[in-house]
Structure formats: structure tokens, C-alpha cells
Amino acid sequence: MSVEVREERTAWPRISYFTFFLRGLEDGADPQSASSGVSARRRWTVLAGPGGAVFKCGTTDHCPEVRIQYWSGEPPALDGQWDTVDSVRFELHTEGRVQLNESDGFPAGDVLDLGGPGTYRLRAASRGRARAQQRHAAGELFFRGTEEWLLQLWSG
């Protein structure tokens, strides 16, 4: 049995405070809270939280390209062209729908239906982080697409 992409979306969230998040559309979903207890010195790119995950970009004040895919099973391994690749698990208790959100909570893209409550795996890969940092350091603000993310979700 082969695995395949069931749904795919692309968004360009407006990044403030270095972060964006994937939030379940259910009461109590607060993935941003996962980063509140993490030491500022700890390096991380994705953390699982209640009802989703929070992602840390290479810089702030820009709009990365974020592709989110829902797979029928564990997707194939990624090629080596990514700066970071991390995986986490999170749970959805009442809904099986998620949406990308900006750090201020505004939606960034369409709702993705994962088919119901359950435990989900998430592989997050990013690239272009250093180039985005350079552009921000040069004074550019809210530029698009220099930093790229691929978020792959599957049940499990």
C-alpha cells in the first residue's frame, strides 16, 4: 500500500516574534503555550502544544512560504535540501481540523480537515533561514518567500 498526499495548502503567514503555529479548531487548543516554558537559549524549530504545534522562524517580520500536506500514512523521507527537519506528535480531542495561524492568532490560510479527533504526527522542514536573517538585518520587512517550510501531517 503506497502513501499519498490527501490534501495540500500553501500560505504566507505574517511573522512577528519569530513564530507561527498550527492550531486545531477546538476549545482548549493553545499550541503557542508550548514555547512559553522553553529557555531562550534552547534552539528549536517546532514544539508540540495543546491541539497543535508552534514553529520558530529564522527571523521576524517577514512572510515565509508554508506548504502543509496531509498524508494517508507516513510520507517518504525528505531529501537533504532542508536546513532543519524535526518531528512532533500532537492530539486533537474534539475536531479533526487545523489551520495555520500568525503569532497574533489571525488565520493564515484555509482550514485543513484531517478527518477527526486523534493523535497526529508532524514533520516540519525549513530552509532559507540564513538568507531571511540577512534580508531582515539589511532592513527589509515583510518580504515574501525567502524562508520556506514544509509541514507534513499524518495520523498516528
C-alpha positions as CSV (number, residue, x, y, z in Angstrom):
1,M,0.0,0.0,0.0
2,S,1.5,3.3,-1.0
3,V,1.1,6.6,0.8
4,E,-0.1,9.7,-0.9
5,V,-0.9,13.3,-0.2
6,R,-4.6,13.7,0.6
7,E,-4.7,17.5,0.9
8,E,-2.2,20.3,0.4
9,R,-2.3,24.0,1.1
10,T,0.1,26.9,0.8
11,A,0.1,30.1,2.9
12,W,2.3,33.0,3.7
13,P,1.8,33.9,7.3
14,R,3.0,37.3,8.5
15,I,5.7,36.6,11.1
16,S,6.0,38.6,14.3
17,Y,8.0,37.4,17.3
18,F,9.7,34.8,15.1
19,T,6.7,32.4,15.3
20,F,3.6,31.0,13.6
21,F,1.5,28.0,14.6
22,L,-0.8,25.2,13.5
23,R,-3.9,25.2,15.7
24,G,-6.7,22.7,16.0
25,L,-10.2,24.3,15.6
26,E,-11.4,23.2,19.0
27,D,-11.8,24.5,22.5
28,G,-8.6,24.5,24.6
29,A,-6.2,24.3,21.6
30,D,-3.3,26.5,22.6
31,P,-0.1,25.3,20.8
32,Q,1.6,28.7,21.4
33,S,1.8,27.8,25.1
34,A,4.4,25.2,24.3
35,S,7.1,27.9,23.8
36,S,6.4,29.8,27.0
37,G,8.4,27.4,29.2
38,V,11.3,27.0,26.9
39,S,14.6,28.6,27.7
40,A,15.6,31.4,25.4
41,R,18.9,29.7,24.9
42,R,17.4,26.4,23.7
43,R,17.4,26.0,19.9
44,W,14.1,24.7,18.5
45,T,12.1,24.9,15.3
46,V,8.9,23.1,16.2
47,L,7.3,22.3,19.6
48,A,4.0,20.4,20.1
49,G,1.5,22.0,22.4
50,P,-2.2,21.5,23.3
51,G,-4.1,21.0,20.0
52,G,-1.2,21.7,17.6
53,A,2.3,23.0,17.2
54,V,4.3,26.2,17.2
55,F,7.1,27.0,14.7
56,K,10.1,29.2,15.1
57,C,11.4,31.0,12.0
58,G,15.0,32.1,11.3
59,T,14.0,35.8,11.7
60,T,11.0,38.0,12.4
61,D,8.9,40.5,10.3
62,H,8.7,38.5,7.1
63,C,6.3,36.1,5.3
64,P,7.7,32.6,4.7
65,E,6.1,30.3,2.2
66,V,4.5,27.4,4.2
67,R,3.3,24.3,2.4
68,I,1.1,22.0,4.6
69,Q,0.3,18.5,3.5
70,Y,-1.9,15.8,4.9
71,W,-0.7,12.3,4.0
72,S,-2.5,8.9,4.1
73,G,0.4,7.5,6.1
74,E,4.0,8.3,7.0
75,P,5.5,10.2,4.0
76,P,8.8,9.2,2.4
77,A,12.0,10.6,3.9
78,L,12.9,14.1,2.7
79,D,15.9,14.9,0.6
80,G,18.8,16.7,2.1
81,Q,17.9,20.1,0.8
82,W,16.5,21.3,4.1
83,D,18.2,23.3,6.9
84,T,16.1,21.8,9.6
85,V,13.9,18.7,9.9
86,D,12.0,18.0,13.2
87,S,9.1,15.8,14.1
88,V,6.5,16.0,16.9
89,R,3.1,14.5,17.9
90,F,0.0,16.3,19.0
91,E,-3.6,15.4,19.8
92,L,-6.9,16.8,18.6
93,H,-9.7,15.8,21.1
94,T,-12.9,17.0,19.5
95,E,-12.2,18.2,16.0
96,G,-10.0,17.0,13.2
97,R,-9.5,20.3,11.6
98,V,-6.4,22.6,11.8
99,Q,-5.4,25.9,10.4
100,L,-2.2,27.9,10.2
101,N,-2.2,31.0,12.4
102,E,0.1,34.0,12.7
103,S,1.6,34.8,16.1
104,D,-1.2,37.2,16.8
105,G,-3.8,34.5,16.3
106,F,-5.1,35.6,12.9
107,P,-5.7,32.8,10.4
108,A,-3.1,32.3,7.7
109,G,-4.6,30.1,5.0
110,D,-7.5,27.7,4.6
111,V,-8.7,25.1,7.1
112,L,-7.3,21.6,6.6
113,D,-9.6,18.7,7.5
114,L,-7.7,15.7,9.0
115,G,-10.8,13.5,9.3
116,G,-11.5,13.6,13.1
117,P,-10.0,13.6,16.5
118,G,-6.9,11.6,17.3
119,T,-3.1,11.7,17.5
120,Y,-1.2,13.2,14.6
121,R,2.4,13.2,13.6
122,L,4.0,16.3,12.1
123,R,7.3,16.6,10.3
124,A,8.4,20.2,9.9
125,A,11.2,21.1,7.5
126,S,12.6,24.6,6.8
127,R,15.2,26.2,4.6
128,G,16.3,29.7,3.6
129,R,16.6,30.7,7.2
130,A,20.0,32.4,6.9
131,R,19.0,34.3,3.8
132,A,15.9,35.6,5.6
133,Q,18.0,36.7,8.5
134,Q,20.3,38.6,6.1
135,R,17.4,40.4,4.4
136,H,15.9,41.3,7.8
137,A,19.3,42.6,9.0
138,A,19.6,44.7,5.9
139,G,16.3,46.5,6.8
140,E,13.8,44.6,4.7
141,L,10.5,44.0,6.3
142,F,7.6,41.6,5.5
143,F,9.3,40.2,2.3
144,R,7.8,37.0,1.0
145,G,9.1,33.5,0.4
146,T,12.8,33.6,1.2
147,E,12.3,31.2,4.1
148,E,10.3,28.1,3.2
149,W,8.6,25.5,5.3
150,L,7.1,22.1,4.5
151,L,4.7,20.7,7.1
152,Q,3.7,17.0,6.6
153,L,0.9,15.6,8.8
154,W,-0.4,12.0,9.1
155,S,-2.4,10.1,11.6
156,G,-0.5,8.2,14.3
